[in-house]
């Protein structure tokens, strides 16, 4: 763990190096939206943060290449704890379509541009009012942000039977 504010209810964990543009943008947005945020250098540190008592209703944000380590086991762990993940899918994922499918099955929100995290964070806050100390009752994002497995296969250039 590198940065954090333990005085407020933790709402967002950003995974990745401080020099990563996606990570920097996520941290900036968290501060703009007055969300308590912690940055972890890697997915292993994020697991430790996620396991801490009271770490429910957390939005985990980071580059896909980092969060998909260990064959995407982190995504399933996050889902079991009630946390949600949002990952930036970069060009380097071409060799790991199974990891992308595992992420989608675990309910991970996948974006392709840094700018796409702001509406996801705004929607997260609209449903989980953690920056004000309130309790949210709805899910993270509407169905318009979810892709079916067939849509993902098409985007990855794979046939349905592969």
N, C-alpha and C positions, 0 to 999 in steps of 0.2 A: 504494500500500500504506500502511496506517495503523498497524496493530498487528501484532506477531509475536514469536515466540520461536524464533530460529534455532538455539538450542542443542539442541533436541530434534528428533527426526524429525517433519517436518510431516505432519500427518494430515488436517487439515480447513482449508478455505478458506471463509470466510464473506464473501459479496458483498453490499454494500449500505451505506447510511448508518447511522451510529452511533445515530441516533434511531429507526430502524425497529424495531418491537417484535419482529418475526421475527428480525432480526439480533441484537438484544440477547438474546433467548431462546437462540439458537444458541450465542452466545459464552458465556453462563452455563452451558449444558449441557456445552460443551467443557471448561470449567474444572472443573465437577463431576466429569466423567469423566476428568480429568487428560489431556486430549488436547491436543497441540500445535496451536495454531490461529493463523491469520493472518486479519485482516479487510482486505478490499480495498473501496475506495469504489465501484468499478464493475467491470463485466465486463472492461473493457480491462486494468485492473490485475491482475485474476485471470488473464488470459491470460499476462501476463508472469510471474507467480508459478508458474503451471502449467508454463511452458517451462523453468524453472530445472532444472538437473541434479538427479536424485534425487527428482523430484516424481511418484512413482508411488503407487498405492493411496491416492489422496486423495479425500476426500468434499467436494464443493463444495455449499454451502448458500446460498440466497438467495431473494429475492422473484422470482417469475416475470417480472414486468414488467422487471426489471433484467437477468436472465440470458437473456431471449429477444431481446435487442437484435440488430440485424443479421440479422433473419429466423431467429433461432435457431442461427446458425452456431457459437456457443460450445458448444452441446450436442454437436455432431459433433466439434469439436476436443477437448473433454473426453473423449469416448468413445475417440477415436484414441489418446490418451495413457494410457488405462487408468483415468482418474479417473471418478467417478460424481457425478451431480448430484441434488440434492433441492431442489425449489422449492415455495414457497407460492403457490398459485394464488388470486389475488384476484378481486374483482368486475370489475376493469378489463379482463379478458381477453376479454370478450364480443365484441369486434371483431376478434379474432385467433385464431380456432379453428385455422387452419393452423399457427400457431406451437405450439399445444398438441399437435397431431398430430405435428409434427416432433420435439418433445421426447419424446413417448412412443416414437416410432420409434428415437430415440437412447438409450432406456433410462433416461430421467430419471424419478426418483420424484417424483410430484406430490402435495402435501398441501394440504388446505384449511383446516387449523387449526394454529396455532403448536404446540399440544401434541403434534401427530403427529410432530414431529421426534425426540423422545426415543426411541421404540422403534426408529426407523430408525438413530439413532446407536448405540444399544445393539447392534442386530443387526450394524451395520458393525464395531463393535469385537469382537464375538464371532467374526467371520470374518477380520478384519484386525487383529491384536493390535498395533497401532502405538503405543498409549500405553505399552506395556511394552518396546518395541524388538524384539518378535518379528516373525515373518513369517506372514501369513495365507495360506491356500491356496484358500479358497472365494470365491464371488461375494458381492455386497453383500446382496441381500435375496431371500427366497424368492418364488415365483410369486404368493403371496397378495397381494402389494403391487402387482402389475402389472395394468393394465387392457388389454383388447383394443381394437382400433381401433373395433369395433362398439359396445362399452361406452362408449367416449369420445364417439362420435358421439351416442349416446343421452343422455349427460349434458350435452352441449352443445346438445341439441335439434335435431340435424341428422339428416336421413335418410341412409341408407347410400350413396345415389347422388349426394349433393351434392358 
